[in-house]
Amino acid sequence: MSDEPTQRVTINQLYSQQLNNEKILIEMNQRLANMETLPARVRDLELQQAKAAWIEKVAYAGLTAGIGALIAGLITIL
């Protein structure tokens, strides 16, 4: 017939494989559920960063004004 060796499969082996498949399906379902919320989480993160960006702008504006005032003070002294 064929040159392939035959192997006996038991009910316990089938049951074990079925449990493993179900475990994988549960994990995949959890991953897919987390991916559905990913765009919302990214949008929330971008909004947080946009709200916090003004702090950096104000700090740089203050630093620039301070350095400008320091240079203007040095020029008036000299």
Distance bins in CASP14 RR format, pairs under 12 A and 6 or more apart:
PFRMAT RR
TARGET T0000
AUTHOR 0000-0000-0000
RMODE 2
METHOD distances of the structure
MODEL  1
7 13 0 0 0 0 1 0 0 0 0 0 0
8 14 0 0 0 0 0 1 0 0 0 0 0
9 15 0 0 0 0 0 1 0 0 0 0 0
9 16 0 0 0 0 0 1 0 0 0 0 0
9 17 0 0 0 0 1 0 0 0 0 0 0
10 16 0 0 0 0 1 0 0 0 0 0 0
10 17 0 0 0 0 0 1 0 0 0 0 0
11 17 0 0 0 0 0 1 0 0 0 0 0
11 18 0 0 0 0 0 1 0 0 0 0 0
12 18 0 0 0 0 0 1 0 0 0 0 0
12 19 0 0 0 0 0 1 0 0 0 0 0
13 19 0 0 0 0 0 1 0 0 0 0 0
13 20 0 0 0 0 0 1 0 0 0 0 0
14 20 0 0 0 0 0 1 0 0 0 0 0
14 21 0 0 0 0 0 1 0 0 0 0 0
15 21 0 0 0 0 0 1 0 0 0 0 0
15 22 0 0 0 0 0 1 0 0 0 0 0
16 22 0 0 0 0 0 1 0 0 0 0 0
16 23 0 0 0 0 0 1 0 0 0 0 0
17 23 0 0 0 0 0 1 0 0 0 0 0
17 24 0 0 0 0 0 1 0 0 0 0 0
18 24 0 0 0 0 0 1 0 0 0 0 0
18 25 0 0 0 0 0 1 0 0 0 0 0
19 25 0 0 0 0 0 1 0 0 0 0 0
19 26 0 0 0 0 0 1 0 0 0 0 0
20 26 0 0 0 0 0 1 0 0 0 0 0
20 27 0 0 0 0 0 1 0 0 0 0 0
21 27 0 0 0 0 0 1 0 0 0 0 0
21 28 0 0 0 0 0 1 0 0 0 0 0
22 28 0 0 0 0 0 1 0 0 0 0 0
22 29 0 0 0 0 0 1 0 0 0 0 0
23 29 0 0 0 0 0 1 0 0 0 0 0
23 30 0 0 0 0 0 1 0 0 0 0 0
24 30 0 0 0 0 0 1 0 0 0 0 0
24 31 0 0 0 0 0 1 0 0 0 0 0
25 31 0 0 0 0 0 1 0 0 0 0 0
25 32 0 0 0 0 0 1 0 0 0 0 0
26 32 0 0 0 0 0 1 0 0 0 0 0
26 33 0 0 0 0 0 1 0 0 0 0 0
27 33 0 0 0 0 0 1 0 0 0 0 0
27 34 0 0 0 0 0 1 0 0 0 0 0
28 34 0 0 0 0 0 1 0 0 0 0 0
28 35 0 0 0 0 0 1 0 0 0 0 0
29 35 0 0 0 0 0 1 0 0 0 0 0
29 36 0 0 0 0 0 1 0 0 0 0 0
30 36 0 0 0 0 0 1 0 0 0 0 0
30 37 0 0 0 0 0 1 0 0 0 0 0
31 37 0 0 0 0 0 1 0 0 0 0 0
31 38 0 0 0 0 0 1 0 0 0 0 0
32 38 0 0 0 0 0 1 0 0 0 0 0
34 40 0 0 0 0 0 1 0 0 0 0 0
34 41 0 0 0 0 1 0 0 0 0 0 0
35 41 0 0 0 0 0 1 0 0 0 0 0
35 42 0 0 0 0 0 1 0 0 0 0 0
37 43 0 0 0 0 0 1 0 0 0 0 0
37 44 0 0 0 0 1 0 0 0 0 0 0
38 44 0 0 0 0 0 1 0 0 0 0 0
38 45 0 0 0 0 0 1 0 0 0 0 0
39 45 0 0 0 0 0 1 0 0 0 0 0
39 46 0 0 0 0 0 1 0 0 0 0 0
40 46 0 0 0 0 0 1 0 0 0 0 0
40 47 0 0 0 0 0 1 0 0 0 0 0
41 47 0 0 0 0 0 1 0 0 0 0 0
41 48 0 0 0 0 0 1 0 0 0 0 0
42 48 0 0 0 0 0 1 0 0 0 0 0
42 49 0 0 0 0 0 1 0 0 0 0 0
43 49 0 0 0 0 0 1 0 0 0 0 0
43 50 0 0 0 0 0 1 0 0 0 0 0
44 50 0 0 0 0 0 1 0 0 0 0 0
44 51 0 0 0 0 0 1 0 0 0 0 0
45 51 0 0 0 0 0 1 0 0 0 0 0
45 52 0 0 0 0 0 1 0 0 0 0 0
46 52 0 0 0 0 0 1 0 0 0 0 0
46 53 0 0 0 0 0 1 0 0 0 0 0
47 53 0 0 0 0 0 1 0 0 0 0 0
48 55 0 0 0 0 0 1 0 0 0 0 0
49 55 0 0 0 0 0 1 0 0 0 0 0
49 56 0 0 0 0 0 1 0 0 0 0 0
50 56 0 0 0 0 0 1 0 0 0 0 0
50 57 0 0 0 0 0 1 0 0 0 0 0
51 57 0 0 0 0 0 1 0 0 0 0 0
52 58 0 0 0 0 0 1 0 0 0 0 0
52 59 0 0 0 0 0 1 0 0 0 0 0
53 59 0 0 0 0 0 1 0 0 0 0 0
53 60 0 0 0 0 0 1 0 0 0 0 0
54 60 0 0 0 0 0 1 0 0 0 0 0
54 61 0 0 0 0 0 1 0 0 0 0 0
55 61 0 0 0 0 0 1 0 0 0 0 0
55 62 0 0 0 0 0 1 0 0 0 0 0
56 62 0 0 0 0 0 1 0 0 0 0 0
56 63 0 0 0 0 0 1 0 0 0 0 0
57 63 0 0 0 0 0 1 0 0 0 0 0
57 64 0 0 0 0 0 1 0 0 0 0 0
58 64 0 0 0 0 0 1 0 0 0 0 0
58 65 0 0 0 0 0 1 0 0 0 0 0
59 65 0 0 0 0 0 1 0 0 0 0 0
59 66 0 0 0 0 0 1 0 0 0 0 0
60 66 0 0 0 0 0 1 0 0 0 0 0
60 67 0 0 0 0 0 1 0 0 0 0 0
61 67 0 0 0 0 0 1 0 0 0 0 0
61 68 0 0 0 0 0 1 0 0 0 0 0
62 68 0 0 0 0 1 0 0 0 0 0 0
62 69 0 0 0 0 1 0 0 0 0 0 0
62 70 0 0 0 0 0 1 0 0 0 0 0
63 69 0 0 0 0 0 1 0 0 0 0 0
63 70 0 0 0 0 0 1 0 0 0 0 0
64 70 0 0 0 0 0 1 0 0 0 0 0
64 71 0 0 0 0 0 1 0 0 0 0 0
65 71 0 0 0 0 0 1 0 0 0 0 0
65 72 0 0 0 0 0 1 0 0 0 0 0
66 72 0 0 0 0 1 0 0 0 0 0 0
66 73 0 0 0 0 0 1 0 0 0 0 0
66 74 0 0 0 0 0 1 0 0 0 0 0
67 73 0 0 0 0 0 1 0 0 0 0 0
67 74 0 0 0 0 0 1 0 0 0 0 0
68 74 0 0 0 0 1 0 0 0 0 0 0
68 75 0 0 0 0 1 0 0 0 0 0 0
68 76 0 0 0 0 0 1 0 0 0 0 0
69 75 0 0 0 0 0 1 0 0 0 0 0
69 76 0 0 0 0 0 1 0 0 0 0 0
70 76 0 0 0 0 0 1 0 0 0 0 0
70 77 0 0 0 0 0 1 0 0 0 0 0
71 77 0 0 0 0 0 1 0 0 0 0 0
71 78 0 0 0 0 0 1 0 0 0 0 0
72 78 0 0 0 0 0 1 0 0 0 0 0
END
